[in-house]
Structure formats: C-alpha cells, structure tokens
Amino acid sequence: MLTLKQPIARGDGKLVLEFGSTYFEVAPDHGARVTSLRHAGVELLTQTGASNYADAVGSTFWPSPQTWPWPPPAEIDNGKYTARIVATGAITLEGESNPDTSLKVSKTFSADLARDALRLEYAMTNTGTESVKWAPWEITRMPATGLAFWPTGGEPYGSQPLASQAALGHSWCDPSQTAGEGKLFADGAGGYLAYLLGDRLLVKQFQDQPASAVAPGEAEIELYVNPDHSYIEVENQGAFASLAPGQTVRWQVAWYVRQLPAGVVPRLGNPDLIAFVAQTLE
C-alpha cells in the first residue's frame, strides 16, 4: 500500500499530493490550477506560457460550451480559491461566483492509494436566479511532442482538425503531423483519453457520454495545438445538463500516471499500449 507524503501544504502557497512515483501540485491562488504533474521527477504538464496565450500552463477547468467572453472567467479559471485540507488528505477548493455564467466552481483532489491514481471531482453550482445549462470541461496542457489515443466512438472532425489515424478500434493523434494551429473534436467510446509523452503516460478516465449528451459545438474529447506547437490541450468533457437555481452538478475524473514497461514501444497503433492502458484501468 502506498502512503501519502506529508505535509500537503508545502509552505510556498502550493498544495501537493505525493505518493509512490506521483507528484501532483495545486495552486489555490491561481484558479486551483494543477501546476505540476510529475512521475519519478519527469514533468508532464506545460510549465510556461505561450506566445498566443501567456496563461497556457497546467491543467484547468471551464464550463462548456465556450459561449463566455475570452479570456476565461477569472473566478473559475485563474482567480483565488479558498482551500481546505481534509483529515483524509483530500484537498477541497472553492472559487467565487462568476456573474457571466452564474456558476461557482469547487474542486476536490485526492489520492487513491489502492489504485495508485488521482481522483479529481469538479462541482458547478448555479448561483443565479434562473436555470442554466453547462457541461464540465477539463483542459490539461502538455508538451505537443506526444501521442494521444482513445477508444473510437466516432470519426474525429473539426474545421481545422489535427491529423489523426484509426487503428485497433482507437483514434490516434500525433500533433507533429499537423502544421500550425489545429483543433480536433471526437466522441469517445471507452471512457478514457490517454496521452503519451516519451515513456510516460497520463490516462484520464471518466464516464463515457453519448454524442447526444455533449454541449452545443463541443465534444466529449477535444485536442488543441497552438500555432507554434509549444503546447497541446488534452481535453475531456462531461454531459451538458440543466442546473436549477441553487443546484450543484458533480463530475469525476481519475488520472493514472505511469511509466511504460520495458519493451512497450511508444508508437502509434501499438496494441501493447492499448493492453497496458486496459491493465492499468482493471
């Protein structure tokens, strides 16, 4: 059994869940943003901004669809959250209400030590006086030098999509095969989205949604690469649902961070990669 390293509050404004080979860091004063995800010292998240967006760092949360004015609502994306460390070791964070969306977002991050995984729960509460409709949306920025793959629910699409290939019942996307900026939309089928960076793998697991449940103009799985390929956004979305005044909807995602076993080649269409993900999620 793994143990959670203490303290969680490291004295620099960051809160950390560290266990086994996994290091997960959150910045409450920066939108409760996940600012670091390391496996045995290897960083998987983008750490610096980009020429097209200075705040393109770490992993964040937005309401979907993107009908709110750019930049993202500060109260949700990069403003200060109130943090509390629960006795079990979980981190709970609560943001301020955003008037444009009528939403207040809270996040709970915890370590699943039995499965060597991270549990991320996002909650959206309607603080307005009228019903609103939103879907949850997780945006994880990583170096655009990896390989994304997921079980195919539908053929990827978009007005300027990233190049992708189909193999073994999965969709595969290597951002280096796309020149310049691109955005891919797709329906998944197996409830996970994986991104391989060298020999390190992040698997994001979530409840599979039918294509009919997604927010207008959005998709269950989305990938965005910026013009100079300094980062890729590895994105997953939940169901588009109505929230009555005062109602809260919750959405859970699990992250598994792994190093590939010896002999498993990080190659597009490799069945060993699919088998390794299946074994990880058993």
C-alpha positions, 0 to 999 in steps of 0.5 A: 500500500502506498502512503501519502507524503506529508505535509500537503501544504508545502509552505510556498502557497502550493498544495501537493499530493505525493505518493509512490512515483506521483507528484501532483501540485495545486495552486489555490491562488491561481484558479486551483490550477494543477501546476505540476504533474510529475512521475519519478521527477519527469514533468508532464504538464506545460510549465510556461506560457505561450506566445498566443496565450501567456496563461497556457500552463497546467491543467484547468477547468471551464464550463462548456460550451465556450459561449463566455467572453475570452479570456476565461472567467477569472473566478473559475479559471485563474482567480483565488480559491479558498482551500481546505485540507481534509483529515483524509488528505483530500484537498477541497477548493472553492472559487467565487461566483462568476456573474457571466455564467452564474456558476461557482466552481469547487474542486476536490483532489485526492489520492487513491492509494489502492489504485495508485491514481488521482481522483479529481471531482469538479462541482458547478453550482448555479448561483443565479436566479434562473436555470442554466445549462453547462457541461464540465470541461477539463483542459490539461496542457502538455508538451505537443511532442506526444501521442494521444489515443482513445477508444473510437466512438466516432470519426474525429472532425473539426474545421481545422482538425489535427491529423489523426489515424484509426487503428485497433478500434482507437483514434490516434493523434500525433500533433507533429503531423499537423502544421500550425494551429489545429483543433480536433473534436471526437466522441469517445467510446471507452471512457478514457483519453490517454496521452503519451509523452516519451515513456510516460503516460497520463490516462484520464478516465471518466464516464463515457457520454453519448454524442447526444449528451455533449454541449452545443459545438463541443465534444466529449474529447477535444485536442488543441495545438497552438500555432507554434506547437509549444503546447497541446490541450488534452481535453475531456468533457462531461454531459451538458445538463440543466442546473436549477437555481441553487443546484450543484452538478458533480463530475469525476475524473481519475488520472493514472500516471505511469511509466511504460514497461520495458519493451512497450514501444511508444508508437502509434497503433501499438496494441501493447499500449492499448493492453497496458492502458486496459491493465492499468484501468482493471 
